[in-house]
Amino acid sequence: MSLLAARQSTVSPDQWSVSDVCYFLKSHDCALYCESFVKMGIDGQRLLTLSKEQIASITGMKVGASLKISELVQQLKSRCSKPNV
């Protein structure tokens, strides 16, 4: 397991760095959009607040990618809202 993968499994997504977000995108076959997310300084906290429209803007209005990233963000939000047991 890489250092970033280990970090993602132990650090809450709202605490991710820009690099963590980029790794997350790459690990879900969205590497094409990493540069845009990095240029915009999107860390975990910002990622979790992005609307579908904002994601569409970042991806250059690519519908498939926008939907995929939006769904991934929703999954992260639900992961953040679950209490640690």
N, C-alpha and C positions, 0 to 999 in steps of 0.2 A: 504494500500500500504506500503510495506516495505521501509526502509530507502534507500537501494540500488536501488530498483525499482524507487523511487522518484528521486534519483540522476541520474539514467540513462535517465529519461524523461526530465531532465533540463540541463544536462551537455553534451556537444558535445562528441561523441565517441572518438575523438582524445585526449580528456582530461581524459579519463577513467583510473582508477588505475588497477592494476592486479586483485584486488578483483572484480571490476566492470566487467572486461572481464569474470571472472569466473562465476559471477552471470548471465551475458548475455548468456554464454554457457549453464548453467543449465536451464535457462528459455526457451531455445530452444531445450531441450532434448539432449544436448551434454555434460551432466555432467561427463561422462566417461573420457573426455579429459581435464577436469579442472586441474587435477594434473600436467599434462604435460605442460600446458600453464603457470601455476604458477611456476613450476620448471625452466622454460625458461625465467621467468620474463616478460611475454608478457602483456604489458599494451595496452591501446587503440591506442596510436600512433603506436606502433609496429604491433598491429593486423591489422591495415589498410594498412600496407606495405607488409604483407605476400603474397607470391606468392602461386599459387595452389600447386606447388611442395613442398614448405616449409610446407604448411598445411598438405599435404600428409605425409610428414616425421614426423610431430608432432603426427598425428593420427595413426602412425604405418602402413601407406599405406592402411588404410581402405577406400576403394573407396567411399562408400555411405556417410560416415561421412565427408570425405574430400570435397566431392561435396557440401554437406549441409553447412558446415562451410564456404567454398569459396563463396557460394551464399549469406550467411548471411553477410559476409564481404563486398561483392559488394553492398548490400542494405545499409549498414552503410556508405560506401563511397558516395553513391548518396545522402544520408541524410546529410552528411557533406558538400557536394558541393552546396546544396540548400541554397540560402540566406534567412535569417530570415526576414519574412514580418510582 
